[in-house]
Amino acid sequence: MSLKSLPPDLALRPATNADCRAVTDLIVGILARYGLSPDHTTTDIDLTDLVGFYHKAGGCFDVLVEQGSERIIGTVGLHPMDARSVELRKMYLDTAFCGRGLGRFLLEHALAEARRREFQRVVLETATVLKEALQLYRSAGFQPCEAMHPAAKRCDMTMELLLA
């Protein structure tokens, strides 16, 4: 699925703080399926202020929604780390929509946005139990790298992609 082929029943739009509750519910539900817990004091503190954490910091946070109902089925964020590096954060997709290329769509969207913003490196933290996500990241060229937050409870793997 390319960026141009998003199904007509879905739309991608910038998140607002009015989306915080629905985004949190989606992410917490997906984490629970993998036996992972949210941490609203550290790793997931960004979910209380998407605009402030992402948009005002020079990044972005987008949601994939069903047209008509506006139900959020996917999320992806970019948070600047420094002038050349950006962190890919909170890339989640409702499991009912998996297998349709939408995860790849979200990743391609984020990478295109990182390039547009002239970042040279994309870094992400993930959990090895998220096997489908790891496969997607590896297929896009991400490689393991040194941990950014070694004390993080949920994320036990850090990966990076150098952008051309």
N, C-alpha and C positions, 0 to 999 in steps of 0.2 A: 504494500500500500504506500503510495507516495503522498506527499503533502497535499497534492491537488485532488486526491481521490477520497476525501473524507465522505462517508455516506451522507446523503441529504437529511437523514433524520438526526444527525449529530452536528454540534457546533463547538468550536473552541473559542473561548473568550477570556479576557483578563478577569481574575478573581477580584472581588471586593470584600470588605470586612463583613458584609451581610452573608457571605458564603462560609464564614469560619465554622459554624456549627455543622453544616452539611459536609464540609471537607473533613473535619475532625471525625464525624461519625463514619465516613467512608474509610478513612485510614485506620481507625481503631478496629473496625470490623475486619479489615483485611489482616491486620497484625494478629488478631485473635485466632484467625484460621491457621496461622503458622506458629502458634504458641508464643508469640511475642507480645510485649506490653508497651504501651505508650509511656512516655515520661514527660509530663506537661511542665516540669520545672527546668528541664535542660533540652534534650533532643527535640521535643515537640512544642517548645515555648512559642515558636513562630506561628503556630496555629491560632493564637489569640489575636494576632494583628498582622494579617497577610499583607496589607498595604504598607504598613510601617516597616516590617521586616524585609520585604522583597522590593516593592516598587520604590519606596523612598530611599532605599539603599543603592539604587541603580540596577536592580535586577528585575525579575518578573515572576509572576505566579499565575498560571493559566488553568482553567478548568474545562474539561470536556463534558458537555451537557447534552441531554436528549432534547431535541427541538420540541417546543410546545410545553412540556412539563418543566423544563429547566432543571431536571434532576441531574445532579453531578454524578458522573460515572468514572471520571478520571481526573488526575491532577498532575502537574509538573511545575517545578520552580527552579529558578536560577538565582543564586545569591553570590554577589561578588566577594571574593576573598582578598584580592588585591588588583592592581591595574591589569594584570595579564591572566589571572586565574579566576574561574567561577566554579561554584559548587552546584552540582545537580542535586536537587533536594525534592523529597516528597513526590516521587513519580509512582503513582498508584493507579490501578485500573480495577474497577468492579469485576469480580470473577465471572459474573454472568456475561461479560463482554470479551472475555479472553478468547484467543484463537482466531480473532478477526483482523489481526494486524494493527490493532489500535495502540498497543504498547510500543510497537516500532514507530507508529505515527507520532506519539508523544515524544519519544526519544529524538526522532529526526527533527521535529519542531524545535525542541530545546537546543539541539546542536546548531541548527540554522540560526536560531536567535543568538546563541553565543558567538557565532561567527559574525553576524550582523553587528553585534556590539563590540567586535574586534578583540574578543578574548582569545588567548593562544592555548589555553589549557582548561579542560573540564575535569573536575574531581568529583567523586561520589563516595559515600559510605553506604554499605549494605550489609545484610546478614546472609551468611552462606546457606541458611535454610530456604532462602528465596531463590530456588534453583532456576526458575523460569526467567527471573530478572537477570541473574548472573549470565545465563546463556545469551540473552538479548544484549547485555553490555559487552560481552566478549565478541559477539558477532559484529558489533559496531566498532571494534578495535580497542576497547578499554583494556588496560593491563593493570595487574596489581601494583600497588606502590606503598610507600610508607604511610602508616596511619596518621590521620590528622588529629584525632581525638582518641588516643589510646585507651582512655578510661571509659569510653562510651559503652554502655551496657548492651544495647541492642545490636549495634553494628560491629561486626567482627572482621570486616574486609573493607579496604579502601582501594579504589581503582582510579586511573586517570586516562585521559585521552588527549594527546597533543593535536591541536587543530592546525591544518595546513594554511 
